[in-house]
Amino acid sequence: MKVYWKSILILICLVFLAACTGKPASKRMLFDFESDKELDRIHWKCHTLLSLSEEHVTHGKRSLKLELYPSGYPGLVPMIADNDWHAYKALCFDVYNPEQTELRITVRIDDYKDYPEYKDRYNKGFALKPGMNLVRISLDTLITSGTKRQLDLKNIYRFLFFMVNPKERHTIYVDNVRLTQLGG
Protein backbone atom coordinates (compact mmCIF):
# COMPACT_ATOMS: atom_id res chain seq x y z
CA MET A 1 0.00 0.00 0.00
CA LYS A 2 2.92 2.38 0.78
CA VAL A 3 4.28 1.98 -2.77
CA TYR A 4 0.87 2.95 -4.19
CA TRP A 5 0.72 6.21 -2.20
CA LYS A 6 4.35 7.02 -2.97
CA SER A 7 3.63 6.57 -6.68
CA ILE A 8 0.65 8.89 -6.48
CA LEU A 9 2.66 11.48 -4.54
CA ILE A 10 5.49 11.34 -7.09
CA LEU A 11 2.99 11.70 -9.95
CA ILE A 12 1.37 14.73 -8.28
CA CYS A 13 4.79 16.32 -7.76
CA LEU A 14 5.75 15.75 -11.40
CA VAL A 15 2.49 17.31 -12.62
CA PHE A 16 3.00 20.27 -10.27
CA LEU A 17 6.60 20.76 -11.44
CA ALA A 18 5.54 20.61 -15.08
CA ALA A 19 2.89 23.24 -14.42
CA CYS A 20 5.39 25.51 -12.68
CA THR A 21 8.02 25.48 -15.43
CA GLY A 22 6.35 28.42 -17.17
CA LYS A 23 6.30 26.66 -20.52
CA PRO A 24 3.18 27.39 -22.55
CA ALA A 25 0.89 24.66 -23.75
CA SER A 26 1.88 23.22 -27.11
CA LYS A 27 -1.37 24.54 -28.56
CA ARG A 28 -3.87 27.26 -27.64
CA MET A 29 -7.27 27.13 -29.24
CA LEU A 30 -8.49 30.56 -30.32
CA PHE A 31 -11.73 29.42 -32.02
CA ASP A 32 -13.21 25.99 -32.62
CA PHE A 33 -16.80 27.05 -33.38
CA GLU A 34 -18.53 24.49 -31.19
CA SER A 35 -21.37 26.67 -29.89
CA ASP A 36 -23.44 29.77 -30.59
CA LYS A 37 -21.51 31.46 -27.78
CA GLU A 38 -18.46 31.59 -30.07
CA LEU A 39 -20.47 33.44 -32.69
CA ASP A 40 -20.82 36.22 -30.09
CA ARG A 41 -17.01 36.59 -30.28
CA ILE A 42 -17.13 37.56 -33.94
CA HIS A 43 -17.70 41.07 -35.29
CA TRP A 44 -20.64 40.82 -37.67
CA LYS A 45 -20.07 42.44 -41.05
CA CYS A 46 -22.37 43.22 -43.93
CA HIS A 47 -21.95 40.89 -46.91
CA THR A 48 -20.77 37.98 -44.71
CA LEU A 49 -23.17 35.32 -43.42
CA LEU A 50 -21.90 33.17 -40.54
CA SER A 51 -23.37 29.91 -39.26
CA LEU A 52 -22.23 26.80 -37.43
CA SER A 53 -22.00 23.67 -39.56
CA GLU A 54 -21.41 19.96 -39.10
CA GLU A 55 -19.64 19.82 -42.46
CA HIS A 56 -15.86 19.88 -43.05
CA VAL A 57 -15.01 19.70 -39.34
CA THR A 58 -11.36 19.23 -38.31
CA HIS A 59 -11.76 19.71 -34.54
CA GLY A 60 -14.76 18.89 -32.38
CA LYS A 61 -18.21 18.54 -33.95
CA ARG A 62 -18.71 21.83 -35.80
CA SER A 63 -17.04 24.26 -38.15
CA LEU A 64 -17.90 27.81 -39.17
CA LYS A 65 -19.64 28.22 -42.52
CA LEU A 66 -18.84 31.59 -44.12
CA GLU A 67 -20.85 32.85 -47.06
CA LEU A 68 -19.00 35.77 -48.62
CA TYR A 69 -21.07 38.02 -50.88
CA PRO A 70 -19.88 40.47 -53.56
CA SER A 71 -18.57 43.58 -51.78
CA GLY A 72 -15.27 45.18 -50.80
CA TYR A 73 -13.88 42.92 -48.06
CA PRO A 74 -16.27 40.22 -46.81
CA GLY A 75 -14.69 37.92 -44.24
CA LEU A 76 -14.12 36.82 -40.65
CA VAL A 77 -13.33 39.35 -37.91
CA PRO A 78 -13.04 37.49 -34.58
CA MET A 79 -12.58 39.22 -31.23
CA ILE A 80 -9.30 38.15 -29.64
CA ALA A 81 -9.54 37.48 -25.91
CA ASP A 82 -5.80 37.14 -25.19
CA ASN A 83 -3.41 39.50 -26.97
CA ASP A 84 -0.14 37.82 -25.95
CA TRP A 85 1.03 35.39 -28.66
CA HIS A 86 4.78 35.60 -27.96
CA ALA A 87 5.10 32.08 -26.49
CA TYR A 88 3.92 30.41 -29.71
CA LYS A 89 5.51 29.69 -33.08
CA ALA A 90 2.58 29.69 -35.52
CA LEU A 91 -1.01 30.69 -36.14
CA CYS A 92 -2.87 27.87 -37.91
CA PHE A 93 -6.40 27.36 -39.13
CA ASP A 94 -8.19 24.95 -41.42
CA VAL A 95 -10.23 26.19 -44.37
CA TYR A 96 -12.32 23.99 -46.64
CA ASN A 97 -12.97 25.33 -50.14
CA PRO A 98 -15.94 23.41 -51.64
CA GLU A 99 -15.55 25.07 -55.04
CA GLN A 100 -13.78 23.56 -58.03
CA THR A 101 -11.53 26.59 -58.45
CA GLU A 102 -8.88 28.18 -56.26
CA LEU A 103 -9.97 31.07 -54.02
CA ARG A 104 -7.79 33.76 -52.45
CA ILE A 105 -8.05 35.15 -48.95
CA THR A 106 -6.01 37.86 -47.28
CA VAL A 107 -4.94 37.59 -43.63
CA ARG A 108 -4.48 40.77 -41.65
CA ILE A 109 -2.95 40.97 -38.17
CA ASP A 110 -2.62 44.19 -36.14
CA ASP A 111 -0.49 44.87 -33.09
CA TYR A 112 -1.96 48.32 -32.42
CA LYS A 113 -5.27 48.82 -30.65
CA ASP A 114 -6.17 51.62 -33.04
CA TYR A 115 -6.63 50.58 -36.63
CA PRO A 116 -3.21 50.96 -38.28
CA GLU A 117 -2.75 51.90 -41.91
CA TYR A 118 -1.98 49.18 -44.46
CA LYS A 119 1.77 49.86 -44.31
CA ASP A 120 1.87 49.29 -40.52
CA ARG A 121 0.13 45.91 -40.21
CA TYR A 122 0.69 42.36 -41.41
CA ASN A 123 -1.12 41.56 -44.69
CA LYS A 124 -0.63 38.42 -46.75
CA GLY A 125 -2.64 36.61 -49.39
CA PHE A 126 -3.18 32.85 -49.38
CA ALA A 127 -4.48 30.55 -52.10
CA LEU A 128 -7.21 28.11 -51.08
CA LYS A 129 -7.15 25.09 -53.34
CA PRO A 130 -10.34 23.02 -53.74
CA GLY A 131 -10.79 20.85 -50.65
CA MET A 132 -9.15 21.14 -47.24
CA ASN A 133 -6.38 23.69 -46.70
CA LEU A 134 -4.15 24.30 -43.70
CA VAL A 135 -3.20 27.97 -43.41
CA ARG A 136 -0.04 28.16 -41.30
CA ILE A 137 1.62 31.48 -40.54
CA SER A 138 4.94 31.37 -38.74
CA LEU A 139 4.78 34.11 -36.12
CA ASP A 140 8.36 35.15 -36.82
CA THR A 141 7.20 36.22 -40.31
CA LEU A 142 4.69 38.75 -38.95
CA ILE A 143 6.24 41.84 -40.51
CA THR A 144 4.33 44.96 -41.50
CA SER A 145 3.62 45.53 -45.17
CA GLY A 146 5.32 48.91 -45.60
CA THR A 147 7.53 49.76 -42.64
CA LYS A 148 8.93 46.18 -42.45
CA ARG A 149 8.60 46.26 -38.66
CA GLN A 150 8.26 42.98 -36.73
CA LEU A 151 4.88 42.81 -35.01
CA ASP A 152 4.88 42.92 -31.20
CA LEU A 153 3.65 39.41 -30.37
CA LYS A 154 2.74 40.47 -26.83
CA ASN A 155 0.16 42.92 -28.24
CA ILE A 156 -1.89 41.27 -30.97
CA TYR A 157 -5.19 43.13 -31.13
CA ARG A 158 -6.71 42.01 -34.38
CA PHE A 159 -6.66 38.94 -36.59
CA LEU A 160 -8.96 38.74 -39.57
CA PHE A 161 -9.17 37.27 -43.01
CA PHE A 162 -11.23 38.29 -45.97
CA MET A 163 -11.66 38.18 -49.72
CA VAL A 164 -10.91 41.28 -51.76
CA ASN A 165 -13.77 42.39 -54.03
CA PRO A 166 -15.31 39.02 -54.89
CA LYS A 167 -17.55 39.26 -57.97
CA GLU A 168 -19.84 36.42 -56.86
CA ARG A 169 -20.87 34.65 -53.65
CA HIS A 170 -18.35 32.15 -52.26
CA THR A 171 -18.71 29.71 -49.36
CA ILE A 172 -15.86 28.40 -47.23
CA TYR A 173 -15.69 26.47 -43.95
CA VAL A 174 -13.25 27.41 -41.17
CA ASP A 175 -12.25 25.37 -38.12
CA ASN A 176 -9.57 24.84 -35.52
CA VAL A 177 -8.10 28.37 -35.31
CA ARG A 178 -5.10 27.92 -33.02
CA LEU A 179 -1.67 29.01 -31.90
CA THR A 180 0.92 26.22 -31.86
CA GLN A 181 4.43 25.48 -30.69
CA LEU A 182 5.06 23.13 -33.60
CA GLY A 183 4.06 22.76 -37.23
CA GLY A 184 0.30 22.81 -36.88
PyMOL commands that set and color helices and strands:
alter all, ss='L'
color gray80, all
select helices_A, chain A and resi 2-19+36-39+118-120+139-141
alter helices_A, ss='H'
color red, helices_A
select strands_A, chain A and resi 27-31+48-53+63-68+75-76+90-97+103-110+122-128+131-138+158-162+170-180
alter strands_A, ss='S'
color yellow, strands_A
deselect
rebuild
show_as cartoon
